[in-house]
Amino acid sequence: MTSIRPGAAKGAKSAFADFIRNAKSEQKKRVYGEVLTEATKQQNLVMMQAETNRA
């Protein structure tokens, strides 16, 4: 298996990996919802800035 991160050792642990493996479904749904909400806000901001720069 190859690692996505360069230099990451096989079987390396991360807080994110632990969360994905161990969190309950409700916790994952809450976090995913928060992440999607924030990503949408950021994406809308980028789009508004692009529109402003066109004008």
PyMOL Python script that loads the backbone (N, CA, C, O; Angstrom):
from pymol import cmd

cmd.read_pdbstr("""\
ATOM      1  N   MET A   1       0.841  -1.183   0.000  1.00  0.00           N
ATOM      2  CA  MET A   1       0.000   0.000   0.000  1.00  0.00           C
ATOM      3  C   MET A   1       0.880   1.239   0.000  1.00  0.00           C
ATOM      4  O   MET A   1       1.871   1.297   0.728  1.00  0.00           O
ATOM      5  N   THR A   2       0.530   2.221  -0.803  1.00  0.00           N
ATOM      6  CA  THR A   2       1.317   3.442  -0.852  1.00  0.00           C
ATOM      7  C   THR A   2       0.651   4.513  -0.012  1.00  0.00           C
ATOM      8  O   THR A   2      -0.571   4.548   0.134  1.00  0.00           O
ATOM      9  N   SER A   3       1.469   5.371   0.527  1.00  0.00           N
ATOM     10  CA  SER A   3       0.975   6.444   1.369  1.00  0.00           C
ATOM     11  C   SER A   3       0.624   7.656   0.519  1.00  0.00           C
ATOM     12  O   SER A   3       1.306   7.944  -0.465  1.00  0.00           O
ATOM     13  N   ILE A   4      -0.421   8.358   0.887  1.00  0.00           N
ATOM     14  CA  ILE A   4      -0.797   9.570   0.182  1.00  0.00           C
ATOM     15  C   ILE A   4       0.194  10.681   0.504  1.00  0.00           C
ATOM     16  O   ILE A   4       0.584  11.447  -0.377  1.00  0.00           O
ATOM     17  N   ARG A   5       0.598  10.764   1.760  1.00  0.00           N
ATOM     18  CA  ARG A   5       1.539  11.808   2.174  1.00  0.00           C
ATOM     19  C   ARG A   5       2.972  11.349   1.922  1.00  0.00           C
ATOM     20  O   ARG A   5       3.362  10.268   2.361  1.00  0.00           O
ATOM     21  N   PRO A   6       3.751  12.157   1.223  1.00  0.00           N
ATOM     22  CA  PRO A   6       5.153  11.789   1.029  1.00  0.00           C
ATOM     23  C   PRO A   6       5.872  11.702   2.366  1.00  0.00           C
ATOM     24  O   PRO A   6       5.713  12.578   3.216  1.00  0.00           O
ATOM     25  N   GLY A   7       6.639  10.680   2.549  1.00  0.00           N
ATOM     26  CA  GLY A   7       7.426  10.546   3.771  1.00  0.00           C
ATOM     27  C   GLY A   7       6.665   9.945   4.940  1.00  0.00           C
ATOM     28  O   GLY A   7       7.253   9.719   5.998  1.00  0.00           O
ATOM     29  N   ALA A   8       5.387   9.683   4.783  1.00  0.00           N
ATOM     30  CA  ALA A   8       4.608   9.093   5.873  1.00  0.00           C
ATOM     31  C   ALA A   8       4.905   7.596   5.937  1.00  0.00           C
ATOM     32  O   ALA A   8       4.858   6.893   4.927  1.00  0.00           O
ATOM     33  N   ALA A   9       5.203   7.139   7.111  1.00  0.00           N
ATOM     34  CA  ALA A   9       5.521   5.725   7.287  1.00  0.00           C
ATOM     35  C   ALA A   9       4.250   4.885   7.164  1.00  0.00           C
ATOM     36  O   ALA A   9       3.160   5.331   7.526  1.00  0.00           O
ATOM     37  N   LYS A  10       4.405   3.674   6.654  1.00  0.00           N
ATOM     38  CA  LYS A  10       3.265   2.773   6.536  1.00  0.00           C
ATOM     39  C   LYS A  10       2.722   2.509   7.941  1.00  0.00           C
ATOM     40  O   LYS A  10       3.481   2.205   8.861  1.00  0.00           O
ATOM     41  N   GLY A  11       1.435   2.626   8.094  1.00  0.00           N
ATOM     42  CA  GLY A  11       0.810   2.398   9.385  1.00  0.00           C
ATOM     43  C   GLY A  11       0.904   3.593  10.322  1.00  0.00           C
ATOM     44  O   GLY A  11       0.589   3.472  11.506  1.00  0.00           O
ATOM     45  N   ALA A  12       1.335   4.753   9.810  1.00  0.00           N
ATOM     46  CA  ALA A  12       1.450   5.944  10.650  1.00  0.00           C
ATOM     47  C   ALA A  12       0.066   6.338  11.163  1.00  0.00           C
ATOM     48  O   ALA A  12      -0.930   6.181  10.456  1.00  0.00           O
ATOM     49  N   LYS A  13       0.009   6.833  12.354  1.00  0.00           N
ATOM     50  CA  LYS A  13      -1.252   7.224  12.984  1.00  0.00           C
ATOM     51  C   LYS A  13      -1.446   8.728  12.879  1.00  0.00           C
ATOM     52  O   LYS A  13      -0.479   9.489  12.887  1.00  0.00           O
ATOM     53  N   SER A  14      -2.683   9.146  12.781  1.00  0.00           N
ATOM     54  CA  SER A  14      -3.014  10.564  12.817  1.00  0.00           C
ATOM     55  C   SER A  14      -4.341  10.713  13.547  1.00  0.00           C
ATOM     56  O   SER A  14      -5.128   9.770  13.632  1.00  0.00           O
ATOM     57  N   ALA A  15      -4.576  11.898  14.068  1.00  0.00           N
ATOM     58  CA  ALA A  15      -5.825  12.158  14.771  1.00  0.00           C
ATOM     59  C   ALA A  15      -7.016  11.975  13.825  1.00  0.00           C
ATOM     60  O   ALA A  15      -8.066  11.471  14.224  1.00  0.00           O
ATOM     61  N   PHE A  16      -6.837  12.390  12.569  1.00  0.00           N
ATOM     62  CA  PHE A  16      -7.916  12.248  11.588  1.00  0.00           C
ATOM     63  C   PHE A  16      -8.223  10.779  11.332  1.00  0.00           C
ATOM     64  O   PHE A  16      -9.387  10.379  11.308  1.00  0.00           O
ATOM     65  N   ALA A  17      -7.190   9.983  11.143  1.00  0.00           N
ATOM     66  CA  ALA A  17      -7.385   8.547  10.903  1.00  0.00           C
ATOM     67  C   ALA A  17      -8.065   7.893  12.104  1.00  0.00           C
ATOM     68  O   ALA A  17      -8.954   7.057  11.941  1.00  0.00           O
ATOM     69  N   ASP A  18      -7.645   8.276  13.307  1.00  0.00           N
ATOM     70  CA  ASP A  18      -8.270   7.737  14.514  1.00  0.00           C
ATOM     71  C   ASP A  18      -9.751   8.102  14.560  1.00  0.00           C
ATOM     72  O   ASP A  18     -10.598   7.278  14.906  1.00  0.00           O
ATOM     73  N   PHE A  19     -10.047   9.349  14.207  1.00  0.00           N
ATOM     74  CA  PHE A  19     -11.441   9.792  14.209  1.00  0.00           C
ATOM     75  C   PHE A  19     -12.264   8.967  13.225  1.00  0.00           C
ATOM     76  O   PHE A  19     -13.346   8.490  13.567  1.00  0.00           O
ATOM     77  N   ILE A  20     -11.761   8.798  12.016  1.00  0.00           N
ATOM     78  CA  ILE A  20     -12.491   8.049  10.989  1.00  0.00           C
ATOM     79  C   ILE A  20     -12.735   6.611  11.444  1.00  0.00           C
ATOM     80  O   ILE A  20     -13.813   6.060  11.219  1.00  0.00           O
ATOM     81  N   ARG A  21     -11.745   6.012  12.075  1.00  0.00           N
ATOM     82  CA  ARG A  21     -11.886   4.621  12.517  1.00  0.00           C
ATOM     83  C   ARG A  21     -12.785   4.481  13.742  1.00  0.00           C
ATOM     84  O   ARG A  21     -13.551   3.523  13.841  1.00  0.00           O
ATOM     85  N   ASN A  22     -12.697   5.427  14.674  1.00  0.00           N
ATOM     86  CA  ASN A  22     -13.302   5.206  15.987  1.00  0.00           C
ATOM     87  C   ASN A  22     -14.549   6.020  16.309  1.00  0.00           C
ATOM     88  O   ASN A  22     -15.280   5.671  17.236  1.00  0.00           O
ATOM     89  N   ALA A  23     -14.811   7.085  15.577  1.00  0.00           N
ATOM     90  CA  ALA A  23     -15.953   7.940  15.907  1.00  0.00           C
ATOM     91  C   ALA A  23     -17.264   7.242  15.576  1.00  0.00           C
ATOM     92  O   ALA A  23     -17.352   6.437  14.649  1.00  0.00           O
ATOM     93  N   LYS A  24     -18.267   7.573  16.355  1.00  0.00           N
ATOM     94  CA  LYS A  24     -19.605   7.045  16.105  1.00  0.00           C
ATOM     95  C   LYS A  24     -20.206   7.763  14.901  1.00  0.00           C
ATOM     96  O   LYS A  24     -19.792   8.871  14.560  1.00  0.00           O
ATOM     97  N   SER A  25     -21.157   7.144  14.277  1.00  0.00           N
ATOM     98  CA  SER A  25     -21.793   7.681  13.083  1.00  0.00           C
ATOM     99  C   SER A  25     -22.324   9.096  13.323  1.00  0.00           C
ATOM    100  O   SER A  25     -22.161   9.966  12.468  1.00  0.00           O
ATOM    101  N   GLU A  26     -22.949   9.333  14.459  1.00  0.00           N
ATOM    102  CA  GLU A  26     -23.498  10.657  14.764  1.00  0.00           C
ATOM    103  C   GLU A  26     -22.408  11.712  14.805  1.00  0.00           C
ATOM    104  O   GLU A  26     -22.597  12.823  14.309  1.00  0.00           O
ATOM    105  N   GLN A  27     -21.258  11.370  15.398  1.00  0.00           N
ATOM    106  CA  GLN A  27     -20.144  12.314  15.465  1.00  0.00           C
ATOM    107  C   GLN A  27     -19.625  12.625  14.063  1.00  0.00           C
ATOM    108  O   GLN A  27     -19.357  13.783  13.741  1.00  0.00           O
ATOM    109  N   LYS A  28     -19.485  11.610  13.244  1.00  0.00           N
ATOM    110  CA  LYS A  28     -18.993  11.815  11.880  1.00  0.00           C
ATOM    111  C   LYS A  28     -19.949  12.699  11.093  1.00  0.00           C
ATOM    112  O   LYS A  28     -19.512  13.609  10.388  1.00  0.00           O
ATOM    113  N   LYS A  29     -21.242  12.442  11.206  1.00  0.00           N
ATOM    114  CA  LYS A  29     -22.224  13.240  10.487  1.00  0.00           C
ATOM    115  C   LYS A  29     -22.152  14.703  10.910  1.00  0.00           C
ATOM    116  O   LYS A  29     -22.237  15.598  10.069  1.00  0.00           O
ATOM    117  N   ARG A  30     -21.996  14.949  12.209  1.00  0.00           N
ATOM    118  CA  ARG A  30     -21.914  16.327  12.711  1.00  0.00           C
ATOM    119  C   ARG A  30     -20.678  17.023  12.150  1.00  0.00           C
ATOM    120  O   ARG A  30     -20.760  18.153  11.670  1.00  0.00           O
ATOM    121  N   VAL A  31     -19.536  16.347  12.213  1.00  0.00           N
ATOM    122  CA  VAL A  31     -18.294  16.939  11.715  1.00  0.00           C
ATOM    123  C   VAL A  31     -18.367  17.157  10.211  1.00  0.00           C
ATOM    124  O   VAL A  31     -17.990  18.224   9.725  1.00  0.00           O
ATOM    125  N   TYR A  32     -18.845  16.164   9.467  1.00  0.00           N
ATOM    126  CA  TYR A  32     -18.960  16.314   8.014  1.00  0.00           C
ATOM    127  C   TYR A  32     -19.868  17.491   7.684  1.00  0.00           C
ATOM    128  O   TYR A  32     -19.574  18.264   6.773  1.00  0.00           O
ATOM    129  N   GLY A  33     -20.969  17.631   8.418  1.00  0.00           N
ATOM    130  CA  GLY A  33     -21.883  18.751   8.183  1.00  0.00           C
ATOM    131  C   GLY A  33     -21.205  20.087   8.408  1.00  0.00           C
ATOM    132  O   GLY A  33     -21.381  21.018   7.622  1.00  0.00           O
ATOM    133  N   GLU A  34     -20.422  20.187   9.486  1.00  0.00           N
ATOM    134  CA  GLU A  34     -19.706  21.428   9.777  1.00  0.00           C
ATOM    135  C   GLU A  34     -18.664  21.717   8.694  1.00  0.00           C
ATOM    136  O   GLU A  34     -18.511  22.858   8.259  1.00  0.00           O
ATOM    137  N   VAL A  35     -17.962  20.688   8.270  1.00  0.00           N
ATOM    138  CA  VAL A  35     -16.938  20.858   7.235  1.00  0.00           C
ATOM    139  C   VAL A  35     -17.581  21.300   5.923  1.00  0.00           C
ATOM    140  O   VAL A  35     -17.082  22.212   5.264  1.00  0.00           O
ATOM    141  N   LEU A  36     -18.679  20.663   5.543  1.00  0.00           N
ATOM    142  CA  LEU A  36     -19.354  21.040   4.303  1.00  0.00           C
ATOM    143  C   LEU A  36     -19.899  22.466   4.367  1.00  0.00           C
ATOM    144  O   LEU A  36     -19.835  23.198   3.379  1.00  0.00           O
ATOM    145  N   THR A  37     -20.429  22.860   5.509  1.00  0.00           N
ATOM    146  CA  THR A  37     -20.940  24.220   5.672  1.00  0.00           C
ATOM    147  C   THR A  37     -19.815  25.233   5.509  1.00  0.00           C
ATOM    148  O   THR A  37     -19.972  26.227   4.799  1.00  0.00           O
ATOM    149  N   GLU A  38     -18.691  24.991   6.157  1.00  0.00           N
ATOM    150  CA  GLU A  38     -17.557  25.909   6.063  1.00  0.00           C
ATOM    151  C   GLU A  38     -16.982  25.932   4.647  1.00  0.00           C
ATOM    152  O   GLU A  38     -16.627  26.997   4.139  1.00  0.00           O
ATOM    153  N   ALA A  39     -16.888  24.781   4.016  1.00  0.00           N
ATOM    154  CA  ALA A  39     -16.370  24.721   2.642  1.00  0.00           C
ATOM    155  C   ALA A  39     -17.277  25.502   1.697  1.00  0.00           C
ATOM    156  O   ALA A  39     -16.794  26.196   0.802  1.00  0.00           O
ATOM    157  N   THR A  40     -18.582  25.393   1.892  1.00  0.00           N
ATOM    158  CA  THR A  40     -19.537  26.127   1.064  1.00  0.00           C
ATOM    159  C   THR A  40     -19.371  27.628   1.258  1.00  0.00           C
ATOM    160  O   THR A  40     -19.398  28.385   0.288  1.00  0.00           O
ATOM    161  N   LYS A  41     -19.200  28.066   2.506  1.00  0.00           N
ATOM    162  CA  LYS A  41     -18.975  29.488   2.781  1.00  0.00           C
ATOM    163  C   LYS A  41     -17.721  29.981   2.065  1.00  0.00           C
ATOM    164  O   LYS A  41     -17.735  31.033   1.427  1.00  0.00           O
ATOM    165  N   GLN A  42     -16.652  29.222   2.174  1.00  0.00           N
ATOM    166  CA  GLN A  42     -15.397  29.612   1.536  1.00  0.00           C
ATOM    167  C   GLN A  42     -15.537  29.651   0.013  1.00  0.00           C
ATOM    168  O   GLN A  42     -15.025  30.561  -0.639  1.00  0.00           O
ATOM    169  N   GLN A  43     -16.221  28.678  -0.537  1.00  0.00           N
ATOM    170  CA  GLN A  43     -16.421  28.626  -1.982  1.00  0.00           C
ATOM    171  C   GLN A  43     -17.245  29.819  -2.453  1.00  0.00           C
ATOM    172  O   GLN A  43     -16.937  30.418  -3.484  1.00  0.00           O
ATOM    173  N   ASN A  44     -18.286  30.167  -1.707  1.00  0.00           N
ATOM    174  CA  ASN A  44     -19.105  31.326  -2.065  1.00  0.00           C
ATOM    175  C   ASN A  44     -18.291  32.613  -1.989  1.00  0.00           C
ATOM    176  O   ASN A  44     -18.460  33.504  -2.822  1.00  0.00           O
ATOM    177  N   LEU A  45     -17.417  32.717  -1.005  1.00  0.00           N
ATOM    178  CA  LEU A  45     -16.559  33.891  -0.872  1.00  0.00           C
ATOM    179  C   LEU A  45     -15.631  34.024  -2.081  1.00  0.00           C
ATOM    180  O   LEU A  45     -15.457  35.118  -2.618  1.00  0.00           O
ATOM    181  N   VAL A  46     -15.049  32.928  -2.497  1.00  0.00           N
ATOM    182  CA  VAL A  46     -14.172  32.941  -3.670  1.00  0.00           C
ATOM    183  C   VAL A  46     -14.952  33.373  -4.906  1.00  0.00           C
ATOM    184  O   VAL A  46     -14.460  34.169  -5.706  1.00  0.00           O
ATOM    185  N   MET A  47     -16.147  32.860  -5.060  1.00  0.00           N
ATOM    186  CA  MET A  47     -16.967  33.219  -6.223  1.00  0.00           C
ATOM    187  C   MET A  47     -17.344  34.709  -6.201  1.00  0.00           C
ATOM    188  O   MET A  47     -17.327  35.372  -7.238  1.00  0.00           O
ATOM    189  N   MET A  48     -17.682  35.227  -5.021  1.00  0.00           N
ATOM    190  CA  MET A  48     -18.016  36.646  -4.905  1.00  0.00           C
ATOM    191  C   MET A  48     -16.800  37.516  -5.224  1.00  0.00           C
ATOM    192  O   MET A  48     -16.933  38.548  -5.882  1.00  0.00           O
ATOM    193  N   GLN A  49     -15.631  37.110  -4.769  1.00  0.00           N
ATOM    194  CA  GLN A  49     -14.418  37.875  -5.058  1.00  0.00           C
ATOM    195  C   GLN A  49     -14.101  37.852  -6.551  1.00  0.00           C
ATOM    196  O   GLN A  49     -13.661  38.856  -7.111  1.00  0.00           O
ATOM    197  N   ALA A  50     -14.322  36.723  -7.184  1.00  0.00           N
ATOM    198  CA  ALA A  50     -14.093  36.623  -8.625  1.00  0.00           C
ATOM    199  C   ALA A  50     -15.058  37.538  -9.382  1.00  0.00           C
ATOM    200  O   ALA A  50     -14.660  38.198 -10.342  1.00  0.00           O
ATOM    201  N   GLU A  51     -16.295  37.581  -8.966  1.00  0.00           N
ATOM    202  CA  GLU A  51     -17.274  38.480  -9.599  1.00  0.00           C
ATOM    203  C   GLU A  51     -16.869  39.926  -9.413  1.00  0.00           C
ATOM    204  O   GLU A  51     -16.978  40.723 -10.345  1.00  0.00           O
ATOM    205  N   THR A  52     -16.405  40.279  -8.233  1.00  0.00           N
ATOM    206  CA  THR A  52     -15.977  41.636  -7.940  1.00  0.00           C
ATOM    207  C   THR A  52     -14.794  42.024  -8.832  1.00  0.00           C
ATOM    208  O   THR A  52     -14.728  43.142  -9.343  1.00  0.00           O
ATOM    209  N   ASN A  53     -13.873  41.094  -9.006  1.00  0.00           N
ATOM    210  CA  ASN A  53     -12.692  41.383  -9.822  1.00  0.00           C
ATOM    211  C   ASN A  53     -13.027  41.522 -11.301  1.00  0.00           C
ATOM    212  O   ASN A  53     -12.311  42.210 -12.029  1.00  0.00           O
ATOM    213  N   ARG A  54     -14.096  40.888 -11.758  1.00  0.00           N
ATOM    214  CA  ARG A  54     -14.508  40.991 -13.158  1.00  0.00           C
ATOM    215  C   ARG A  54     -15.098  42.368 -13.459  1.00  0.00           C
ATOM    216  O   ARG A  54     -14.948  42.891 -14.563  1.00  0.00           O
ATOM    217  N   ALA A  55     -15.757  42.938 -12.482  1.00  0.00           N
ATOM    218  CA  ALA A  55     -16.465  44.211 -12.687  1.00  0.00           C
ATOM    219  C   ALA A  55     -15.524  45.385 -12.829  1.00  0.00           C
ATOM    220  O   ALA A  55     -15.972  46.517 -13.006  1.00  0.00           O
TER     221      ALA A  55
END
""", "prot")
cmd.dss("prot")
cmd.show_as("cartoon", "prot")
cmd.util.cbc("prot")
cmd.orient("prot")
